[in-house]
Amino acid sequence: MSYHYRSWGLNPQIKQIACVLNGATEQDLAGPHKAQKLLAYGCGSSYGDVCLNDEGVLLDSHRLDHFLNFNPDTGVLRCQSGVTLRAINQQLIKYGWFLPVTPGTQNVTLGGAIANDVHGKNHHLAGSFGCHVLKLGLYRSQEGSIECQPDKNAELFRATISGLGLTGFIQWAEIQLKKISSPYLRTEKMVFTGLQEFDALSNDADKAYEYTVAWIDSVAAAKYRGRGVLFCGEHADSSADRRPSKKRILSIPFNAPTGLLSYPVIKTFNLAYYNMHRLTSSKALTYYEPFFYPLDSLGHWNRLYGKKGLYQYQCVIPAEGGVEVVEELLAICAHYRQGSFLSVLKKFGSIKSPGMLSFPRPGYTLALDFRNLGESTLKLFSALDKVVFANQGALYPAKDARMSREGFRQSFIETERFKNYIDPLFSSNFMRRVII
Ligand SMILES: Cc1cc2nc3c(=O)[nH]c(=O)nc-3n(C[C@H](O)[C@H](O)[C@H](O)COP(=O)(O)OP(=O)(O)OC[C@H]3O[C@@H](n4cnc5c(N)ncnc54)[C@H](O)[C@@H]3O)c2cc1C
């Protein structure tokens, strides 16, 4: 079956064949596609080409949405890999259980969360998603179904956590959820005037709060550059329960005209956003959805970037001297007059993931969204790369559509070991472009 499959950045735009799976047994997975190169596809919430495979077939997992087992005493959940984080929240928050780690959108499948080893606002305390995976069932084209866990088929387990879909198809997984008392969070926001101030606030907030992340104004004039807002939160106790207000989900119906997100527009938006937070109160009781997933309330917001789509540039820079490096990266963006209105900064903690190609590591992670302006955007990225790699930084595959092979090898020192676990029948555009 052929659909219009794409990644969140709408970039690259390729023709893609796909098959919607109705089951995840060996027969379902082996059957009709024997000679074709395969790749699992979740929600397509990756920005670039890790979820695309134009020389083969995508195995669309959205019907693999069954909950297989849940123990309400221990919070251990087993699901098929196409179950979304949204479904897990909807089903289990009412019983006082929450995702141990969640990215900034709920439109992510369990398989996708594992394959990119996603991170969230609690990285400093909880590590990445892979730290909470207890077991998984993996279909491999030669061996069939294999059960993997930290102490059984351990190396295949490590390769599959952050394995970018290349070690086979994750049929199901078992994860450890986190006990909470309320779907509400006690939240606080703190405005800062520059990155040094961010650093001091973030270090203190990481001791006081479970969740921290900052938005920064990446296009402010040089003397204000790096100002922003630090958002913090922790789960409220049960006395904080109340009815959430009704959500209104708006959606962008079509690609916006080019120019909508021009540099002056982004500058104006950032100034207004910064001032709005400066002027509004700092402590609140916030329902989990607007706190964790503010962007999900605007459906298809990627269309705001026009029909050529967007790139996200997400890097991590080691903590020592990292603030100065982030300052340098922002100065480069200003020099190229390319702005991002979604600029996110977070300090990762030191909990190590089991994943061989896991992206999070101690230091500062900066994520910047850019309209795809072709050559000029790519030139900007080359300039950013020089600084990132000169400082032993790394780039995040889940957000990438253009990193070099050299950049990948430098970012992931276990690449050669990982290659031993790639299933010969599985491939992706990202793999052909960057890994092999
Ligand atoms: C608004 C927004 C905010 C985001 N915020 C964050 C964030 O805070 N932190 C973060 O880490 N990421 C973030 N992301 C990225 C997103 O969380 C990841 O790209 C995630 O992996 C997407 O999951 P998916 O189900 O859409 O998988 P897809 O994008 O469809 O696929 C991702 C990878 O997973 C593989 N895969 C999917 N299912 C399976 C399976 N069953 N078996 C084997 N491999 C499989 C695919 O082959 C592919 O390599 C964000 C994305 C968006 C759009």
The ligand as an SDF file (V2000), in Angstrom:
LIG
                    3D

 53 58  0  0  0  0  0  0  0  0999 V2000
    7.1320   18.5290   18.4120 C   0  0  0  0  0  0  0  0  0  0  0  0
    8.2000   17.4970   18.6390 C   0  0  0  0  0  0  0  0  0  0  0  0
    8.8820   17.4930   19.8360 C   0  0  0  0  0  0  0  0  0  0  0  0
    9.8650   16.5400   20.0660 C   0  0  0  0  0  0  0  0  0  0  0  0
   10.5230   16.5680   21.2620 N   0  0  0  0  0  0  0  0  0  0  0  0
   11.4810   15.6500   21.5130 C   0  0  0  0  0  0  0  0  0  0  0  0
   12.1470   15.6260   22.7630 C   0  0  0  0  0  0  0  0  0  0  0  0
   11.8680   16.4430   23.6460 O   0  0  0  0  0  0  0  0  0  0  0  0
   13.0800   14.6640   22.9720 N   0  0  0  0  0  0  0  0  0  0  0  0
   13.3980   13.7330   22.0210 C   0  0  0  0  0  0  0  0  0  0  0  0
   14.2510   12.8900   22.2720 O   0  0  0  0  0  0  0  0  0  0  0  0
   12.7700   13.7220   20.8260 N   0  0  0  0  0  0  0  0  0  0  0  0
   11.8290   14.6660   20.5600 C   0  0  0  0  0  0  0  0  0  0  0  0
   11.1670   14.6450   19.3540 N   0  0  0  0  0  0  0  0  0  0  0  0
   11.5200   13.5970   18.3770 C   0  0  0  0  0  0  0  0  0  0  0  0
   10.6590   12.3270   18.5640 C   0  0  0  0  0  0  0  0  0  0  0  0
   10.4120   12.0900   19.9160 O   0  0  0  0  0  0  0  0  0  0  0  0
   11.4330   11.1260   18.0210 C   0  0  0  0  0  0  0  0  0  0  0  0
   11.8320   11.3550   16.7090 O   0  0  0  0  0  0  0  0  0  0  0  0
   10.6400    9.8160   18.1200 C   0  0  0  0  0  0  0  0  0  0  0  0
   11.5200    8.7550   17.9320 O   0  0  0  0  0  0  0  0  0  0  0  0
    9.5200    9.7350   17.0860 C   0  0  0  0  0  0  0  0  0  0  0  0
    8.8040    8.5320   17.2780 O   0  0  0  0  0  0  0  0  0  0  0  0
    7.8220    7.9360   16.1630 P   0  0  0  0  0  0  0  0  0  0  0  0
    6.9810    6.8880   16.7780 O   0  0  0  0  0  0  0  0  0  0  0  0
    7.1570    9.0300   15.4250 O   0  0  0  0  0  0  0  0  0  0  0  0
    8.8690    7.1960   15.2160 O   0  0  0  0  0  0  0  0  0  0  0  0
    9.2840    7.5240   13.7280 P   0  0  0  0  0  0  0  0  0  0  0  0
    9.7060    8.9430   13.6460 O   0  0  0  0  0  0  0  0  0  0  0  0
    8.2610    7.0390   12.7770 O   0  0  0  0  0  0  0  0  0  0  0  0
   10.5870    6.5920   13.6290 O   0  0  0  0  0  0  0  0  0  0  0  0
   11.7140    6.9190   14.3910 C   0  0  0  0  0  0  0  0  0  0  0  0
   12.6960    5.7520   14.3830 C   0  0  0  0  0  0  0  0  0  0  0  0
   12.1410    4.6940   15.1360 O   0  0  0  0  0  0  0  0  0  0  0  0
   12.1520    3.5040   14.3700 C   0  0  0  0  0  0  0  0  0  0  0  0
   11.0020    2.6930   14.8070 N   0  0  0  0  0  0  0  0  0  0  0  0
    9.7200    3.0890   14.9280 C   0  0  0  0  0  0  0  0  0  0  0  0
    8.9650    2.0320   15.3210 N   0  0  0  0  0  0  0  0  0  0  0  0
    9.7990    0.9680   15.4480 C   0  0  0  0  0  0  0  0  0  0  0  0
    9.6300   -0.4140   15.7460 C   0  0  0  0  0  0  0  0  0  0  0  0
    8.4210   -0.9360   16.0230 N   0  0  0  0  0  0  0  0  0  0  0  0
   10.7070   -1.2190   15.7200 N   0  0  0  0  0  0  0  0  0  0  0  0
   11.9490   -0.7280   15.4310 C   0  0  0  0  0  0  0  0  0  0  0  0
   12.1730    0.5690   15.1220 N   0  0  0  0  0  0  0  0  0  0  0  0
   11.1090    1.4020   15.1260 C   0  0  0  0  0  0  0  0  0  0  0  0
   12.0470    3.9700   12.9280 C   0  0  0  0  0  0  0  0  0  0  0  0
   12.5210    2.9900   12.0280 O   0  0  0  0  0  0  0  0  0  0  0  0
   12.9200    5.2050   12.9760 C   0  0  0  0  0  0  0  0  0  0  0  0
   14.2900    4.8450   12.8420 O   0  0  0  0  0  0  0  0  0  0  0  0
   10.1740   15.5740   19.0740 C   0  0  0  0  0  0  0  0  0  0  0  0
    9.4780   15.5810   17.8610 C   0  0  0  0  0  0  0  0  0  0  0  0
    8.5050   16.5340   17.6420 C   0  0  0  0  0  0  0  0  0  0  0  0
    7.7550   16.5210   16.3360 C   0  0  0  0  0  0  0  0  0  0  0  0
  1  2  1  0
  2  3  1  0
  2 52  2  0
  3  4  2  0
  4  5  1  0
  4 50  1  0
  5  6  2  0
  6  7  1  0
  6 13  1  0
  7  8  2  0
  7  9  1  0
  9 10  1  0
 10 11  2  0
 10 12  1  0
 12 13  2  0
 13 14  1  0
 14 15  1  0
 14 50  1  0
 15 16  1  0
 16 17  1  0
 16 18  1  0
 18 19  1  0
 18 20  1  0
 20 21  1  0
 20 22  1  0
 22 23  1  0
 23 24  1  0
 24 25  2  0
 24 26  1  0
 24 27  1  0
 27 28  1  0
 28 29  2  0
 28 30  1  0
 28 31  1  0
 31 32  1  0
 32 33  1  0
 33 34  1  0
 33 48  1  0
 34 35  1  0
 35 36  1  0
 35 46  1  0
 36 37  1  0
 36 45  1  0
 37 38  2  0
 38 39  1  0
 39 40  1  0
 39 45  2  0
 40 41  1  0
 40 42  2  0
 42 43  1  0
 43 44  2  0
 44 45  1  0
 46 47  1  0
 46 48  1  0
 48 49  1  0
 50 51  2  0
 51 52  1  0
 52 53  1  0
M  END
$$$$
